[in-house]
């Protein structure tokens, strides 16, 4: 009788041990999956943030190029809404605050009362700051953070790329002319961020 009880206890202990081992294996597998998913999301977040900065810098770079001797035939005023939608949150919130309001007030005052002292190259930056300050929350918050803003940026980037190629005299010339290469690289950088954002919003 004692031997039967001993065998029964041993079998129960083995079953309990197997169950605990199985549970631990499942827990380890779940932990690995959690770490992997978190790392992937962190990587995507970093990639999106990096591309957002690159797109904003490229747009500002193209504006500066257009205001110097390297003028282009592109409609560079379209870069203002592009910068509005791609400007990183830190700079966007800073310019949307009191600092941006003071800049907008000074720019509007000089433009109204001293138009001769208001340089032409400040027109577009002044319009950008004014847009940042007065944009309603629906556009500044909701649309900027959704796929709609990315679609608007993609349309602008595609149009600018088309106009640049046409003004350069073809796709090949846009990469071979002296100032064509820098403009082409800048516009390609404008295309990457909205494509990336739309892709990851859909999938």
C-alpha positions in Angstrom: 0.0 0.0 0.0 2.8 2.4 0.9 4.5 1.8 -2.5 1.3 2.7 -4.4 0.9 5.9 -2.4 4.6 6.7 -3.1 4.1 6.1 -6.9 0.9 8.3 -6.9 2.8 11.2 -5.1 5.7 10.9 -7.4 3.4 11.0 -10.5 1.6 14.1 -9.1 4.9 15.9 -8.4 6.1 15.2 -11.9 2.9 16.5 -13.4 3.0 19.6 -11.3 6.7 20.1 -12.2 5.9 19.7 -16.0 3.0 22.2 -15.7 5.3 24.8 -13.9 8.0 24.3 -16.6 5.4 24.7 -19.4 4.1 27.9 -17.7 7.6 29.3 -17.3 8.4 28.5 -21.0 5.2 30.4 -22.0 6.1 33.3 -19.8 9.7 33.5 -21.3 8.3 33.3 -24.8 5.7 36.1 -24.0 8.5 38.3 -22.5 10.7 37.8 -25.6 7.8 38.8 -27.9 7.1 41.9 -25.7 10.7 43.0 -25.9 10.9 42.4 -29.6 7.6 44.4 -30.3 8.7 47.2 -28.0 12.1 47.4 -29.8 10.4 47.4 -33.2 8.0 50.2 -32.2 10.9 52.2 -30.7 12.8 51.8 -34.0 9.8 52.9 -36.0 9.3 55.9 -33.8 13.0 56.9 -34.1 12.8 56.4 -37.9 9.7 58.6 -38.2 11.2 61.3 -36.0 14.5 61.3 -37.9 12.7 61.5 -41.3 10.5 64.3 -40.0 13.6 66.4 -39.0 15.2 65.6 -42.3 12.1 66.7 -44.3 11.8 70.0 -42.4 15.5 70.7 -42.8 15.3 69.9 -46.5 12.3 72.2 -47.0 14.0 75.1 -45.1 17.2 74.4 -47.2 15.2 74.6 -50.4 13.6 77.9 -49.3 17.1 79.3 -48.5 18.4 78.2 -51.9 15.5 79.9 -53.6 16.2 83.2 -51.8 19.8 83.2 -52.8 21.5 83.3 -56.2 20.4 79.7 -56.9 16.9 80.7 -57.7 14.6 78.1 -59.1 11.4 78.2 -61.1 9.6 76.1 -58.5 6.6 77.4 -56.6 8.5 77.5 -53.3 5.6 79.1 -51.4 4.2 75.5 -51.3 7.0 74.8 -48.9 5.3 76.9 -46.2 2.4 74.4 -45.7 4.9 71.6 -46.1 7.0 72.9 -43.2 3.9 73.6 -41.2 2.9 69.9 -41.4 6.4 68.4 -40.9 7.9 70.7 -38.4 9.0 68.7 -35.3 6.8 69.1 -32.3 9.4 70.8 -30.1 10.0 73.7 -32.6 6.3 73.7 -33.6 5.1 74.2 -30.0 7.8 76.8 -29.3 6.9 78.9 -32.4 3.1 78.5 -31.7 3.6 80.0 -28.2 4.3 83.6 -27.1 7.7 83.7 -28.9 6.0 83.1 -32.3 3.2 85.6 -31.5 5.8 88.3 -30.8 7.6 87.5 -34.1 4.4 87.6 -36.0 3.3 90.9 -34.4 6.7 92.5 -35.2 6.6 91.2 -38.8 3.0 92.4 -39.4 3.7 95.8 -37.8 6.9 96.4 -39.9 5.1 95.2 -43.1 2.1 97.5 -42.5 3.8 100.7 -41.4 7.4 100.4 -42.8 7.0 98.4 -46.0 10.2 99.8 -47.5 12.2 98.4 -44.5 10.7 94.9 -44.8 13.0 92.8 -47.0 11.6 90.5 -49.7 13.4 87.5 -48.4 11.4 87.7 -45.1 8.0 87.4 -46.8 7.9 83.6 -46.7 9.4 83.1 -43.2 7.0 85.7 -41.9 4.1 83.9 -43.6 5.2 80.6 -42.0 5.4 82.1 -38.5 2.0 83.8 -39.0 0.5 80.5 -40.2 1.9 78.6 -37.2 0.5 81.2 -34.7 -3.0 81.6 -36.2 -3.8 78.0 -37.4 -6.8 76.6 -35.6 -6.5 73.5 -33.4 -8.2 71.3 -35.9 -5.3 71.9 -38.4 -2.5 72.4 -35.9 -3.4 69.3 -33.8 -5.7 66.9 -35.6 -4.5 67.1 -39.2 -0.8 67.5 -38.4 -0.8 64.2 -36.5 -2.9 62.2 -38.9 -2.4 60.6 -42.3 -4.2 63.6 -43.9 -1.2 65.9 -43.2 1.1 63.3 -44.7 -1.0 63.1 -47.9 -0.9 66.9 -48.2 2.9 66.8 -47.8 3.2 64.0 -50.4 1.1 66.0 -53.0 3.2 69.1 -52.4 6.5 67.1 -52.7 5.3 65.3 -55.9 4.2 68.6 -57.5 7.6 70.3 -56.6 9.5 67.3 -58.0 7.5 67.4 -61.2 8.0 71.1 -61.6 11.7 70.8 -60.9 12.2 68.1 -63.5 10.3 70.1 -66.0 12.3 73.3 -65.3 15.5 71.3 -65.5 14.7 70.0 -69.0 14.3 66.4 -68.0 15.0 63.8 -65.3 18.7 63.4 -66.4 19.4 67.2 -66.4 17.9 67.5 -62.9 20.9 65.3 -61.6 23.6 66.8 -63.8 23.1 70.6 -63.7 25.2 72.5 -61.1 22.3 73.6 -58.9 20.0 70.8 -60.0 21.6 68.1 -57.9 21.2 69.9 -54.6 17.5 70.8 -55.4 16.8 67.2 -56.5 18.3 65.7 -53.4 16.3 68.2 -51.3 13.0 67.3 -53.0 13.6 63.6 -52.8 14.1 64.1 -49.0 10.7 65.8 -49.0 9.1 62.7 -50.6 10.5 60.1 -48.1 8.8 61.3 -44.9 5.2 61.4 -46.1 5.6 58.1 -48.0 7.0 56.5 -44.8 4.2 58.0 -42.6 1.4 56.9 -45.0 2.8 53.4 -45.3 2.9 52.8 -41.6 -0.6 54.4 -41.1 -2.1 52.0 -43.6 -0.2 48.9 -42.6 
